[in-house]
């Protein structure tokens, strides 16, 4: 049998697959990313009984291929994350933003934080542990931690809250591992009291967002916009503005900003951290 890697990817198949990914997720794949598409889709082809990515593309050209197309889009989404990734936003959230919001919301006692493109859940679980660790006054509040992603497969994993040793070694302090996780064989599972704080949902940022994602206090949308065209970025930021409270805050990735995309947010810098306030 000829190996997948030896077959390569024809320009026609690349264009077809890149268009499929663009239409279903708005993720832009340039021809220079052909190697990335091949490396991500080789396992998808094998798992579905195809010898080559070309055969996979041929199957996708036929009707009734939604499940297979979902697998392709899942494979092309980047699931790079870690606990307390780029620690500075979490420090600003802990030292400044959450204390401010707790004071402002003291009457209604409700707080909503949304982690977009949550991947396997490390970001939102980091927030949950921070709340439990440093803000006991929120124990009787209605604290809503929402986590969304395009991939149902990664969401299923995130809901289980099970991580391997390498994953817990990346950014998670030992004292928090011992306090909020327990052993499951060779893996670690986050405790039920932390998992129960989070609601996971499948949301495609370029499609309609559920009405339950409204009146959000803090939005994490980090390292997501870099995969979209400027027009799509502007559309997503406009939708975020509709869902975030007037005194809420938005976190983007370190290489992302709102320049030339929207005038509905203003940039705020605290030490080494940048976040955005609705105008």
Rosetta blueprint (number, residue, H / E / L):
1 X L
2 X L
3 X L
4 X H
5 X H
6 X H
7 X H
8 X L
9 X L
10 X L
11 X H
12 X H
13 X H
14 X H
15 X H
16 X H
17 X H
18 X H
19 X H
20 X H
21 X H
22 X H
23 X H
24 X H
25 X H
26 X L
27 X L
28 X L
29 X L
30 X L
31 X H
32 X H
33 X H
34 X H
35 X H
36 X H
37 X H
38 X H
39 X H
40 X H
41 X H
42 X H
43 X H
44 X H
45 X H
46 X H
47 X H
48 X L
49 X L
50 X L
51 X L
52 X L
53 X H
54 X H
55 X H
56 X H
57 X H
58 X H
59 X H
60 X H
61 X L
62 X L
63 X L
64 X L
65 X L
66 X H
67 X H
68 X H
69 X H
70 X H
71 X H
72 X H
73 X H
74 X H
75 X H
76 X H
77 X L
78 X L
79 X L
80 X L
81 X L
82 X L
83 X L
84 X L
85 X L
86 X L
87 X L
88 X H
89 X H
90 X H
91 X H
92 X H
93 X H
94 X H
95 X H
96 X H
97 X H
98 X H
99 X H
100 X H
101 X H
102 X H
103 X H
104 X H
105 X L
106 X L
107 X L
108 X L
109 X L
110 X E
111 X E
112 X E
113 X E
114 X E
115 X E
116 X L
117 X L
118 X L
119 X L
120 X L
121 X L
122 X H
123 X H
124 X H
125 X H
126 X H
127 X H
128 X H
129 X H
130 X H
131 X H
132 X H
133 X H
134 X H
135 X L
136 X H
137 X H
138 X H
139 X L
140 X L
141 X L
142 X E
143 X E
144 X E
145 X E
146 X E
147 X E
148 X E
149 X E
150 X L
151 X L
152 X H
153 X H
154 X H
155 X H
156 X H
157 X H
158 X H
159 X H
160 X H
161 X L
162 X E
163 X E
164 X L
165 X H
166 X H
167 X H
168 X H
169 X H
170 X L
171 X L
172 X L
173 X L
174 X H
175 X H
176 X H
177 X H
178 X H
179 X H
180 X H
181 X E
182 X E
183 X E
184 X E
185 X L
186 X L
187 X E
188 X E
189 X E
190 X E
191 X L
192 X H
193 X H
194 X H
195 X H
196 X L
197 X L
198 X E
199 X E
200 X E
201 X E
202 X E
203 X L
204 X L
205 X L
206 X L
207 X L
208 X L
209 X L
210 X L
211 X L
212 X L
213 X L
214 X L
215 X L
216 X E
217 X E
218 X E
219 X E
220 X E
221 X E
222 X L
223 X L
224 X L
225 X H
226 X H
227 X H
228 X L
229 X L
230 X H
231 X H
232 X H
233 X H
234 X H
235 X H
236 X H
237 X H
238 X H
239 X H
240 X H
241 X H
242 X H
243 X H
244 X E
245 X E
246 X E
247 X E
248 X E
249 X E
250 X E
251 X E
252 X E
253 X L
254 X L
255 X L
256 X L
257 X L
258 X L
259 X L
260 X L
261 X L
262 X L
263 X L
264 X L
265 X E
266 X E
267 X E
268 X E
269 X E
270 X E
271 X L
272 X L
273 X E
274 X E
275 X E
276 X E
277 X E
278 X E
279 X L
